[in-house]
């Protein structure tokens, strides 16, 4: 008999610690120190996911930005690396609120996402935390409704689900062996 396929809704954390976009970076640092999380979702009205702030985002505040190396060719500068990389670094360095430092292009899953898809996403993208979202119902099919945060998944949650599944299978095998 095949084992049950776990869905995100089966083991996600439903009560998520979140912040509003106007929370200061100073306050964010304090929240990371006092709460055992590696990322905090930033939400708007009706729990709309706006972005996420990770420990890494806050570390940018303490890293001296690297000045782009360039070559002056005929009065023009040729940069070795794309300007976008430096722009993001400087934006995070100068940020004073969650809205300014958060990552806006957040990788998310839905409650119906299966564990294998989630695990592959986290491994492939080097993610420690993934928000779980549902699309709000919109009266107009042409309008893409914002995603509403309904949970969060961490690597710890996945390991806990794997351990629970293995323990359940071990118990089932022992019971079948006694019959």
PyMOL CGO cylinders between C-alpha atoms (Angstrom):
from pymol import cmd
from pymol.cgo import CYLINDER

trace = [
    CYLINDER, 0.00, 0.00, 0.00, 1.58, 3.35, -1.06, 0.3, 1, 1, 1, 1, 1, 1,
    CYLINDER, 1.58, 3.35, -1.06, 2.19, 5.89, 1.66, 0.3, 1, 1, 1, 1, 1, 1,
    CYLINDER, 2.19, 5.89, 1.66, 0.07, 9.03, 1.75, 0.3, 1, 1, 1, 1, 1, 1,
    CYLINDER, 0.07, 9.03, 1.75, 1.41, 12.03, -0.17, 0.3, 1, 1, 1, 1, 1, 1,
    CYLINDER, 1.41, 12.03, -0.17, 1.88, 14.90, 2.25, 0.3, 1, 1, 1, 1, 1, 1,
    CYLINDER, 1.88, 14.90, 2.25, 0.62, 18.32, 1.26, 0.3, 1, 1, 1, 1, 1, 1,
    CYLINDER, 0.62, 18.32, 1.26, 1.89, 21.62, 2.65, 0.3, 1, 1, 1, 1, 1, 1,
    CYLINDER, 1.89, 21.62, 2.65, -1.41, 22.12, 4.51, 0.3, 1, 1, 1, 1, 1, 1,
    CYLINDER, -1.41, 22.12, 4.51, -0.66, 18.95, 6.51, 0.3, 1, 1, 1, 1, 1, 1,
    CYLINDER, -0.66, 18.95, 6.51, 2.41, 20.38, 8.25, 0.3, 1, 1, 1, 1, 1, 1,
    CYLINDER, 2.41, 20.38, 8.25, 2.64, 24.14, 7.66, 0.3, 1, 1, 1, 1, 1, 1,
    CYLINDER, 2.64, 24.14, 7.66, 2.70, 26.60, 10.53, 0.3, 1, 1, 1, 1, 1, 1,
    CYLINDER, 2.70, 26.60, 10.53, -0.67, 28.35, 10.34, 0.3, 1, 1, 1, 1, 1, 1,
    CYLINDER, -0.67, 28.35, 10.34, -0.06, 31.13, 12.83, 0.3, 1, 1, 1, 1, 1, 1,
    CYLINDER, -0.06, 31.13, 12.83, 2.67, 33.19, 11.23, 0.3, 1, 1, 1, 1, 1, 1,
    CYLINDER, 2.67, 33.19, 11.23, 4.68, 35.93, 12.88, 0.3, 1, 1, 1, 1, 1, 1,
    CYLINDER, 4.68, 35.93, 12.88, 4.45, 38.91, 10.48, 0.3, 1, 1, 1, 1, 1, 1,
    CYLINDER, 4.45, 38.91, 10.48, 5.27, 42.61, 10.35, 0.3, 1, 1, 1, 1, 1, 1,
    CYLINDER, 5.27, 42.61, 10.35, 3.82, 45.61, 8.54, 0.3, 1, 1, 1, 1, 1, 1,
    CYLINDER, 3.82, 45.61, 8.54, 5.84, 47.43, 5.85, 0.3, 1, 1, 1, 1, 1, 1,
    CYLINDER, 5.84, 47.43, 5.85, 6.49, 50.44, 8.11, 0.3, 1, 1, 1, 1, 1, 1,
    CYLINDER, 6.49, 50.44, 8.11, 8.34, 48.50, 10.84, 0.3, 1, 1, 1, 1, 1, 1,
    CYLINDER, 8.34, 48.50, 10.84, 11.84, 49.90, 11.27, 0.3, 1, 1, 1, 1, 1, 1,
    CYLINDER, 11.84, 49.90, 11.27, 14.98, 47.92, 10.51, 0.3, 1, 1, 1, 1, 1, 1,
    CYLINDER, 14.98, 47.92, 10.51, 16.06, 48.46, 14.12, 0.3, 1, 1, 1, 1, 1, 1,
    CYLINDER, 16.06, 48.46, 14.12, 12.82, 46.85, 15.33, 0.3, 1, 1, 1, 1, 1, 1,
    CYLINDER, 12.82, 46.85, 15.33, 13.29, 43.98, 12.84, 0.3, 1, 1, 1, 1, 1, 1,
    CYLINDER, 13.29, 43.98, 12.84, 16.71, 43.19, 14.31, 0.3, 1, 1, 1, 1, 1, 1,
    CYLINDER, 16.71, 43.19, 14.31, 15.13, 43.03, 17.77, 0.3, 1, 1, 1, 1, 1, 1,
    CYLINDER, 15.13, 43.03, 17.77, 12.38, 40.73, 16.51, 0.3, 1, 1, 1, 1, 1, 1,
    CYLINDER, 12.38, 40.73, 16.51, 14.90, 38.33, 14.97, 0.3, 1, 1, 1, 1, 1, 1,
    CYLINDER, 14.90, 38.33, 14.97, 16.81, 38.23, 18.25, 0.3, 1, 1, 1, 1, 1, 1,
    CYLINDER, 16.81, 38.23, 18.25, 13.71, 37.50, 20.35, 0.3, 1, 1, 1, 1, 1, 1,
    CYLINDER, 13.71, 37.50, 20.35, 11.93, 35.08, 17.98, 0.3, 1, 1, 1, 1, 1, 1,
    CYLINDER, 11.93, 35.08, 17.98, 13.37, 31.82, 16.64, 0.3, 1, 1, 1, 1, 1, 1,
    CYLINDER, 13.37, 31.82, 16.64, 12.79, 32.58, 12.94, 0.3, 1, 1, 1, 1, 1, 1,
    CYLINDER, 12.79, 32.58, 12.94, 15.06, 33.05, 9.95, 0.3, 1, 1, 1, 1, 1, 1,
    CYLINDER, 15.06, 33.05, 9.95, 12.58, 35.13, 7.93, 0.3, 1, 1, 1, 1, 1, 1,
    CYLINDER, 12.58, 35.13, 7.93, 9.58, 37.34, 8.65, 0.3, 1, 1, 1, 1, 1, 1,
    CYLINDER, 9.58, 37.34, 8.65, 6.82, 37.94, 6.09, 0.3, 1, 1, 1, 1, 1, 1,
    CYLINDER, 6.82, 37.94, 6.09, 5.77, 41.54, 5.47, 0.3, 1, 1, 1, 1, 1, 1,
    CYLINDER, 5.77, 41.54, 5.47, 2.01, 41.84, 5.04, 0.3, 1, 1, 1, 1, 1, 1,
    CYLINDER, 2.01, 41.84, 5.04, -0.51, 44.51, 4.17, 0.3, 1, 1, 1, 1, 1, 1,
    CYLINDER, -0.51, 44.51, 4.17, -4.27, 44.68, 4.47, 0.3, 1, 1, 1, 1, 1, 1,
    CYLINDER, -4.27, 44.68, 4.47, -6.11, 41.34, 4.84, 0.3, 1, 1, 1, 1, 1, 1,
    CYLINDER, -6.11, 41.34, 4.84, -2.76, 39.53, 5.28, 0.3, 1, 1, 1, 1, 1, 1,
    CYLINDER, -2.76, 39.53, 5.28, -1.71, 40.30, 1.70, 0.3, 1, 1, 1, 1, 1, 1,
    CYLINDER, -1.71, 40.30, 1.70, 1.90, 39.11, 1.25, 0.3, 1, 1, 1, 1, 1, 1,
    CYLINDER, 1.90, 39.11, 1.25, 4.04, 42.09, 0.20, 0.3, 1, 1, 1, 1, 1, 1,
    CYLINDER, 4.04, 42.09, 0.20, 7.49, 40.59, 0.74, 0.3, 1, 1, 1, 1, 1, 1,
    CYLINDER, 7.49, 40.59, 0.74, 9.75, 38.85, 3.21, 0.3, 1, 1, 1, 1, 1, 1,
    CYLINDER, 9.75, 38.85, 3.21, 12.71, 39.96, 5.32, 0.3, 1, 1, 1, 1, 1, 1,
    CYLINDER, 12.71, 39.96, 5.32, 15.38, 37.37, 6.04, 0.3, 1, 1, 1, 1, 1, 1,
    CYLINDER, 15.38, 37.37, 6.04, 18.34, 37.39, 8.36, 0.3, 1, 1, 1, 1, 1, 1,
    CYLINDER, 18.34, 37.39, 8.36, 20.48, 37.74, 5.23, 0.3, 1, 1, 1, 1, 1, 1,
    CYLINDER, 20.48, 37.74, 5.23, 18.67, 40.93, 4.23, 0.3, 1, 1, 1, 1, 1, 1,
    CYLINDER, 18.67, 40.93, 4.23, 19.60, 42.46, 7.58, 0.3, 1, 1, 1, 1, 1, 1,
    CYLINDER, 19.60, 42.46, 7.58, 23.22, 41.34, 7.25, 0.3, 1, 1, 1, 1, 1, 1,
    CYLINDER, 23.22, 41.34, 7.25, 23.52, 43.63, 4.20, 0.3, 1, 1, 1, 1, 1, 1,
    CYLINDER, 23.52, 43.63, 4.20, 23.30, 46.52, 6.67, 0.3, 1, 1, 1, 1, 1, 1,
    CYLINDER, 23.30, 46.52, 6.67, 26.63, 45.46, 8.18, 0.3, 1, 1, 1, 1, 1, 1,
    CYLINDER, 26.63, 45.46, 8.18, 28.49, 44.60, 4.97, 0.3, 1, 1, 1, 1, 1, 1,
    CYLINDER, 28.49, 44.60, 4.97, 30.59, 47.28, 3.33, 0.3, 1, 1, 1, 1, 1, 1,
    CYLINDER, 30.59, 47.28, 3.33, 29.33, 47.48, -0.24, 0.3, 1, 1, 1, 1, 1, 1,
    CYLINDER, 29.33, 47.48, -0.24, 31.85, 46.66, -2.92, 0.3, 1, 1, 1, 1, 1, 1,
    CYLINDER, 31.85, 46.66, -2.92, 32.39, 49.49, -5.35, 0.3, 1, 1, 1, 1, 1, 1,
    CYLINDER, 32.39, 49.49, -5.35, 31.93, 48.14, -8.87, 0.3, 1, 1, 1, 1, 1, 1,
    CYLINDER, 31.93, 48.14, -8.87, 35.18, 47.67, -10.68, 0.3, 1, 1, 1, 1, 1, 1,
    CYLINDER, 35.18, 47.67, -10.68, 35.13, 49.27, -14.08, 0.3, 1, 1, 1, 1, 1, 1,
    CYLINDER, 35.13, 49.27, -14.08, 37.30, 50.19, -17.02, 0.3, 1, 1, 1, 1, 1, 1,
    CYLINDER, 37.30, 50.19, -17.02, 37.18, 53.64, -18.58, 0.3, 1, 1, 1, 1, 1, 1,
    CYLINDER, 37.18, 53.64, -18.58, 36.94, 53.14, -22.34, 0.3, 1, 1, 1, 1, 1, 1,
    CYLINDER, 36.94, 53.14, -22.34, 36.71, 56.25, -24.51, 0.3, 1, 1, 1, 1, 1, 1,
    CYLINDER, 36.71, 56.25, -24.51, 35.09, 58.22, -21.67, 0.3, 1, 1, 1, 1, 1, 1,
    CYLINDER, 35.09, 58.22, -21.67, 32.57, 55.48, -20.87, 0.3, 1, 1, 1, 1, 1, 1,
    CYLINDER, 32.57, 55.48, -20.87, 32.58, 53.07, -17.97, 0.3, 1, 1, 1, 1, 1, 1,
    CYLINDER, 32.58, 53.07, -17.97, 32.38, 49.33, -18.59, 0.3, 1, 1, 1, 1, 1, 1,
    CYLINDER, 32.38, 49.33, -18.59, 31.30, 47.48, -15.43, 0.3, 1, 1, 1, 1, 1, 1,
    CYLINDER, 31.30, 47.48, -15.43, 32.45, 43.94, -14.78, 0.3, 1, 1, 1, 1, 1, 1,
    CYLINDER, 32.45, 43.94, -14.78, 29.19, 43.05, -13.01, 0.3, 1, 1, 1, 1, 1, 1,
    CYLINDER, 29.19, 43.05, -13.01, 25.64, 44.12, -13.72, 0.3, 1, 1, 1, 1, 1, 1,
    CYLINDER, 25.64, 44.12, -13.72, 24.53, 47.34, -12.06, 0.3, 1, 1, 1, 1, 1, 1,
    CYLINDER, 24.53, 47.34, -12.06, 21.39, 45.64, -10.67, 0.3, 1, 1, 1, 1, 1, 1,
    CYLINDER, 21.39, 45.64, -10.67, 23.49, 43.66, -8.20, 0.3, 1, 1, 1, 1, 1, 1,
    CYLINDER, 23.49, 43.66, -8.20, 25.02, 46.83, -6.78, 0.3, 1, 1, 1, 1, 1, 1,
    CYLINDER, 25.02, 46.83, -6.78, 21.72, 48.71, -6.78, 0.3, 1, 1, 1, 1, 1, 1,
    CYLINDER, 21.72, 48.71, -6.78, 20.10, 45.98, -4.63, 0.3, 1, 1, 1, 1, 1, 1,
    CYLINDER, 20.10, 45.98, -4.63, 23.04, 46.04, -2.22, 0.3, 1, 1, 1, 1, 1, 1,
    CYLINDER, 23.04, 46.04, -2.22, 22.91, 49.81, -1.82, 0.3, 1, 1, 1, 1, 1, 1,
    CYLINDER, 22.91, 49.81, -1.82, 19.10, 49.77, -1.46, 0.3, 1, 1, 1, 1, 1, 1,
    CYLINDER, 19.10, 49.77, -1.46, 19.35, 47.30, 1.43, 0.3, 1, 1, 1, 1, 1, 1,
    CYLINDER, 19.35, 47.30, 1.43, 22.26, 49.22, 2.96, 0.3, 1, 1, 1, 1, 1, 1,
    CYLINDER, 22.26, 49.22, 2.96, 20.24, 52.45, 3.04, 0.3, 1, 1, 1, 1, 1, 1,
    CYLINDER, 20.24, 52.45, 3.04, 16.93, 50.83, 4.08, 0.3, 1, 1, 1, 1, 1, 1,
    CYLINDER, 16.93, 50.83, 4.08, 15.23, 52.05, 7.25, 0.3, 1, 1, 1, 1, 1, 1,
    CYLINDER, 15.23, 52.05, 7.25, 11.93, 50.10, 7.05, 0.3, 1, 1, 1, 1, 1, 1,
    CYLINDER, 11.93, 50.10, 7.05, 10.74, 46.59, 6.22, 0.3, 1, 1, 1, 1, 1, 1,
    CYLINDER, 10.74, 46.59, 6.22, 9.28, 47.86, 2.93, 0.3, 1, 1, 1, 1, 1, 1,
    CYLINDER, 9.28, 47.86, 2.93, 12.70, 49.12, 1.84, 0.3, 1, 1, 1, 1, 1, 1,
    CYLINDER, 12.70, 49.12, 1.84, 14.74, 46.07, 2.84, 0.3, 1, 1, 1, 1, 1, 1,
    CYLINDER, 14.74, 46.07, 2.84, 12.32, 43.22, 2.10, 0.3, 1, 1, 1, 1, 1, 1,
    CYLINDER, 12.32, 43.22, 2.10, 12.62, 40.85, -0.84, 0.3, 1, 1, 1, 1, 1, 1,
    CYLINDER, 12.62, 40.85, -0.84, 9.58, 41.50, -3.02, 0.3, 1, 1, 1, 1, 1, 1,
    CYLINDER, 9.58, 41.50, -3.02, 9.90, 38.61, -5.48, 0.3, 1, 1, 1, 1, 1, 1,
    CYLINDER, 9.90, 38.61, -5.48, 9.03, 35.91, -2.93, 0.3, 1, 1, 1, 1, 1, 1,
    CYLINDER, 9.03, 35.91, -2.93, 8.98, 32.22, -3.82, 0.3, 1, 1, 1, 1, 1, 1,
    CYLINDER, 8.98, 32.22, -3.82, 5.71, 30.83, -2.43, 0.3, 1, 1, 1, 1, 1, 1,
    CYLINDER, 5.71, 30.83, -2.43, 3.66, 27.64, -2.39, 0.3, 1, 1, 1, 1, 1, 1,
    CYLINDER, 3.66, 27.64, -2.39, -0.03, 26.91, -1.84, 0.3, 1, 1, 1, 1, 1, 1,
    CYLINDER, -0.03, 26.91, -1.84, -1.57, 24.65, 0.82, 0.3, 1, 1, 1, 1, 1, 1,
    CYLINDER, -1.57, 24.65, 0.82, -2.09, 21.99, -1.89, 0.3, 1, 1, 1, 1, 1, 1,
    CYLINDER, -2.09, 21.99, -1.89, 1.59, 21.85, -2.92, 0.3, 1, 1, 1, 1, 1, 1,
    CYLINDER, 1.59, 21.85, -2.92, 3.05, 18.39, -2.30, 0.3, 1, 1, 1, 1, 1, 1,
    CYLINDER, 3.05, 18.39, -2.30, 6.09, 17.85, -0.09, 0.3, 1, 1, 1, 1, 1, 1,
    CYLINDER, 6.09, 17.85, -0.09, 8.36, 16.74, -2.95, 0.3, 1, 1, 1, 1, 1, 1,
    CYLINDER, 8.36, 16.74, -2.95, 7.71, 19.95, -4.93, 0.3, 1, 1, 1, 1, 1, 1,
    CYLINDER, 7.71, 19.95, -4.93, 8.25, 22.07, -1.83, 0.3, 1, 1, 1, 1, 1, 1,
    CYLINDER, 8.25, 22.07, -1.83, 11.46, 20.27, -0.88, 0.3, 1, 1, 1, 1, 1, 1,
    CYLINDER, 11.46, 20.27, -0.88, 12.85, 20.60, -4.41, 0.3, 1, 1, 1, 1, 1, 1,
    CYLINDER, 12.85, 20.60, -4.41, 12.05, 24.33, -4.39, 0.3, 1, 1, 1, 1, 1, 1,
    CYLINDER, 12.05, 24.33, -4.39, 13.78, 24.86, -1.07, 0.3, 1, 1, 1, 1, 1, 1,
    CYLINDER, 13.78, 24.86, -1.07, 16.88, 22.87, -2.05, 0.3, 1, 1, 1, 1, 1, 1,
    CYLINDER, 16.88, 22.87, -2.05, 17.16, 24.30, -5.59, 0.3, 1, 1, 1, 1, 1, 1,
    CYLINDER, 17.16, 24.30, -5.59, 16.66, 27.91, -4.47, 0.3, 1, 1, 1, 1, 1, 1,
    CYLINDER, 16.66, 27.91, -4.47, 18.58, 27.59, -1.16, 0.3, 1, 1, 1, 1, 1, 1,
    CYLINDER, 18.58, 27.59, -1.16, 15.52, 28.72, 0.83, 0.3, 1, 1, 1, 1, 1, 1,
    CYLINDER, 15.52, 28.72, 0.83, 15.12, 28.29, 4.58, 0.3, 1, 1, 1, 1, 1, 1,
    CYLINDER, 15.12, 28.29, 4.58, 11.56, 29.61, 4.73, 0.3, 1, 1, 1, 1, 1, 1,
    CYLINDER, 11.56, 29.61, 4.73, 8.70, 29.56, 2.20, 0.3, 1, 1, 1, 1, 1, 1,
    CYLINDER, 8.70, 29.56, 2.20, 5.41, 31.44, 2.67, 0.3, 1, 1, 1, 1, 1, 1,
    CYLINDER, 5.41, 31.44, 2.67, 2.16, 29.58, 1.97, 0.3, 1, 1, 1, 1, 1, 1,
    CYLINDER, 2.16, 29.58, 1.97, -0.39, 31.70, 0.11, 0.3, 1, 1, 1, 1, 1, 1,
    CYLINDER, -0.39, 31.70, 0.11, -3.87, 31.53, -1.34, 0.3, 1, 1, 1, 1, 1, 1,
    CYLINDER, -3.87, 31.53, -1.34, -5.14, 33.77, -4.10, 0.3, 1, 1, 1, 1, 1, 1,
    CYLINDER, -5.14, 33.77, -4.10, -8.09, 35.91, -3.06, 0.3, 1, 1, 1, 1, 1, 1,
    CYLINDER, -8.09, 35.91, -3.06, -11.24, 35.41, -5.08, 0.3, 1, 1, 1, 1, 1, 1,
    CYLINDER, -11.24, 35.41, -5.08, -11.66, 38.32, -7.46, 0.3, 1, 1, 1, 1, 1, 1,
    CYLINDER, -11.66, 38.32, -7.46, -14.97, 39.23, -9.03, 0.3, 1, 1, 1, 1, 1, 1,
    CYLINDER, -14.97, 39.23, -9.03, -13.15, 40.09, -12.25, 0.3, 1, 1, 1, 1, 1, 1,
    CYLINDER, -13.15, 40.09, -12.25, -11.24, 37.21, -13.93, 0.3, 1, 1, 1, 1, 1, 1,
    CYLINDER, -11.24, 37.21, -13.93, -8.99, 39.75, -15.71, 0.3, 1, 1, 1, 1, 1, 1,
    CYLINDER, -8.99, 39.75, -15.71, -7.62, 41.09, -12.42, 0.3, 1, 1, 1, 1, 1, 1,
    CYLINDER, -7.62, 41.09, -12.42, -4.88, 39.10, -10.71, 0.3, 1, 1, 1, 1, 1, 1,
    CYLINDER, -4.88, 39.10, -10.71, -5.86, 39.17, -7.03, 0.3, 1, 1, 1, 1, 1, 1,
    CYLINDER, -5.86, 39.17, -7.03, -3.05, 39.55, -4.46, 0.3, 1, 1, 1, 1, 1, 1,
    CYLINDER, -3.05, 39.55, -4.46, -1.90, 36.50, -2.56, 0.3, 1, 1, 1, 1, 1, 1,
    CYLINDER, -1.90, 36.50, -2.56, -3.02, 36.19, 1.05, 0.3, 1, 1, 1, 1, 1, 1,
    CYLINDER, -3.02, 36.19, 1.05, -0.58, 34.64, 3.55, 0.3, 1, 1, 1, 1, 1, 1,
    CYLINDER, -0.58, 34.64, 3.55, -2.11, 31.56, 5.19, 0.3, 1, 1, 1, 1, 1, 1,
    CYLINDER, -2.11, 31.56, 5.19, 0.97, 29.82, 6.60, 0.3, 1, 1, 1, 1, 1, 1,
    CYLINDER, 0.97, 29.82, 6.60, 4.70, 29.32, 6.43, 0.3, 1, 1, 1, 1, 1, 1,
    CYLINDER, 4.70, 29.32, 6.43, 7.04, 26.37, 5.99, 0.3, 1, 1, 1, 1, 1, 1,
    CYLINDER, 7.04, 26.37, 5.99, 10.60, 26.07, 7.27, 0.3, 1, 1, 1, 1, 1, 1,
    CYLINDER, 10.60, 26.07, 7.27, 13.24, 23.40, 6.82, 0.3, 1, 1, 1, 1, 1, 1,
    CYLINDER, 13.24, 23.40, 6.82, 12.52, 22.43, 10.42, 0.3, 1, 1, 1, 1, 1, 1,
    CYLINDER, 12.52, 22.43, 10.42, 8.85, 21.80, 9.53, 0.3, 1, 1, 1, 1, 1, 1,
    CYLINDER, 8.85, 21.80, 9.53, 9.85, 19.49, 6.68, 0.3, 1, 1, 1, 1, 1, 1,
    CYLINDER, 9.85, 19.49, 6.68, 12.26, 17.52, 8.86, 0.3, 1, 1, 1, 1, 1, 1,
    CYLINDER, 12.26, 17.52, 8.86, 9.53, 17.19, 11.50, 0.3, 1, 1, 1, 1, 1, 1,
    CYLINDER, 9.53, 17.19, 11.50, 7.06, 15.88, 8.91, 0.3, 1, 1, 1, 1, 1, 1,
    CYLINDER, 7.06, 15.88, 8.91, 9.61, 13.38, 7.60, 0.3, 1, 1, 1, 1, 1, 1,
    CYLINDER, 9.61, 13.38, 7.60, 10.40, 12.16, 11.14, 0.3, 1, 1, 1, 1, 1, 1,
    CYLINDER, 10.40, 12.16, 11.14, 6.69, 11.82, 11.98, 0.3, 1, 1, 1, 1, 1, 1,
    CYLINDER, 6.69, 11.82, 11.98, 6.02, 9.89, 8.75, 0.3, 1, 1, 1, 1, 1, 1,
    CYLINDER, 6.02, 9.89, 8.75, 8.96, 7.54, 9.38, 0.3, 1, 1, 1, 1, 1, 1,
    CYLINDER, 8.96, 7.54, 9.38, 7.84, 6.94, 12.98, 0.3, 1, 1, 1, 1, 1, 1,
    CYLINDER, 7.84, 6.94, 12.98, 4.30, 6.21, 11.80, 0.3, 1, 1, 1, 1, 1, 1,
    CYLINDER, 4.30, 6.21, 11.80, 5.55, 3.72, 9.20, 0.3, 1, 1, 1, 1, 1, 1,
    CYLINDER, 5.55, 3.72, 9.20, 7.83, 2.03, 11.76, 0.3, 1, 1, 1, 1, 1, 1,
    CYLINDER, 7.83, 2.03, 11.76, 4.93, 1.66, 14.19, 0.3, 1, 1, 1, 1, 1, 1,
    CYLINDER, 4.93, 1.66, 14.19, 2.67, 0.29, 11.45, 0.3, 1, 1, 1, 1, 1, 1,
    CYLINDER, 2.67, 0.29, 11.45, 5.34, -2.25, 10.42, 0.3, 1, 1, 1, 1, 1, 1,
    CYLINDER, 5.34, -2.25, 10.42, 5.80, -3.39, 14.03, 0.3, 1, 1, 1, 1, 1, 1,
    CYLINDER, 5.80, -3.39, 14.03, 2.04, -3.83, 14.48, 0.3, 1, 1, 1, 1, 1, 1,
    CYLINDER, 2.04, -3.83, 14.48, 1.80, -5.86, 11.25, 0.3, 1, 1, 1, 1, 1, 1,
    CYLINDER, 1.80, -5.86, 11.25, 4.73, -8.02, 12.36, 0.3, 1, 1, 1, 1, 1, 1,
    CYLINDER, 4.73, -8.02, 12.36, 2.90, -8.94, 15.61, 0.3, 1, 1, 1, 1, 1, 1,
    CYLINDER, 2.90, -8.94, 15.61, -0.30, -10.05, 13.88, 0.3, 1, 1, 1, 1, 1, 1,
]
cmd.load_cgo(trace, "trace")
